Amino acid sequence: MSAQLIDGKAIAAAVRADVRAGVEDWTQAGHAPPALRVVLVGDHPASASYVRAKIRAASEAGVDSETIHLPADISELDLLALIDELNTSPTVDGILVQLPLPDHIDDSKVIHALDPDKDVDGFHPENAGRLVIGEAGFVPCTPAGIIEMLERSGIETSGAHAVVIGRSNIVGKPMANLFLKRGTDATVTVCHSRTKNLAEIARQADILVAAIGRPHFVTADMVKPGAAVIDVGINRVEDASRERGYRLVGDVDFEAAKEIAGWITPVPGGVGPMTIAMLLKNTLDAARRRHEHTAVEA
Ligand code: L34
């Protein structure tokens, strides 16, 4: 292997330790611990396991967290009523509604209903807009985690060509905007399913972010020698030799790409743990910012 491994698990642990220290300072100053409420609708097995991991990490960092587990057949109206309750609760700092939601619920309606000041996922249009125009707001956890990984690994973004494959609202679009931000200063290309000459464009990337959701989509011939390859994919592929019946693979053909890349993230143990760490960071920020606002209003 020629590439250096970017150890997301270790970097996430360092971020979580920083958050824990921040929470200690916050509570020692006489504040209640930051409070996060995670809404899980139905029994999507992967969602349930990500939510469990978020709650565990929150409690280790001293963040007060709770899952609100709702039945899969809850009505959209009842879910919106719950969100309203969380929005107005003075003791709740951060709200996360785990996606995907069941088909009868409109994701976008739910995201619009969140109080932008409690939207620790950064999915509300106000936060999405703030990111685009360079104003402070909540930034989606996965792309924020990727920037944090690059920074902590000493990978230069300024002037680098970042190629993002995928244009979702959760990863691709906020990732592109973060790369563009002043201080990060990358040159950005966003590719998607209709992009012509995708391999050729990917090969020009100094930093290649794969967020397509297709196992082994990025092959070695799409990687420029020495590039940083960031794999956002977490695909479950059937594997009878594993106890749980599947194994996780990314969007990158890791075994081949690692021979060409300069840095590479593994799956698991790459971007996934960073998503969780950044959620905690956003939740501490939410508590601090909400306190500033109420202090000003009082
Ligand atoms: N609202 N919905 C909302 N916010 C999010 O930030 C998410 N996401 C995505 C799905 N839906 C969401 C997550 O939490 C994906 N995601 C997520 C978070 C953590 C991990 C994977 C996806 C993770 O910890 N992955 C581990 C392996 C976990 C396993 O074994 O299954 C890893 O090492 O990659």
Residues whose N, C-alpha, C, O or C-beta is under 5 A from the ligand:
A	BS01	L34	Y50 V97 Q98 L99 P100 D121 C141 I234 P268 G269 G270 G272 P273 T275
